[in-house]
Amino acid sequence: EQVRFTNDAGKTPEEEGTAIGLTYVLLVLLFMAVMITGQLIATEITAEKSSRVMEIIVTSVSPLKQMFGKILGTFAVGILQMIVLVGALVLNLVQQNNLDALKDMGLDLGAIDPKLIAFAVFFYLTGFFLYATLFAAVGSIVSRTEDLGQAILPITMLTLAGFYIAIFGITHPESSVITICSYIPFFAPFLMFLRIGLTEPSVWEVLLSVGILLASIIVIGWISAKIYRTGVLMYGKRPSFKELIKAMKAYKV
């Protein structure tokens, strides 16, 4: 099925093919980065709780410093992994035989829009911090690593939903579903990036989506910090939502 770029009538077939290929690759990298690093954060926090190491750590480091320290530390590792992975991919693609093969498929690396790369980095950063705070909050309320998979399932489903809607949107980038979902903060890192890569959304649409996303990161980060502050000190059965809210009210962040 051919993708129609109604707002990009000036694009050549090679430019359209390159945009589709690059957008697809970057969406996969974004999804992998968010899933792997997010689950790593949650797993480390839960492992520290289950081994009682957390009880020793909280005596010397505040829970909030722990949370953001883990997020930033994992972010640094994730960035390094992405640089290595993308670097190896680029070095491989610039080989002459691969360049010729790409041209045969209608792909031209010279047609890559630097703006798309800049947006890829931006949405990677925002997507990472949005989901990382959620994974950290959930990991803090789980006392056993065996229960972690079930606890983080809702966040995993949100990530999968955003990714699969974006994959669907590669062939329907201007559908109303893609447009509406691009303003939902959990899906925006995937879908607004998709729209920027394959169509030409208005400036106000991009700014609105980015504004909602940044505001959501602040709000969710604050809520996650309260949950983490409370959760790391709660052991045994995973607290109910009502119990968690009651405990959160006892601490100010």
Order of alpha helices (4+ residues) and beta strands (2+ residues): alpha-alpha-alpha-alpha-alpha-alpha-alpha-alpha-alpha-alpha-alpha
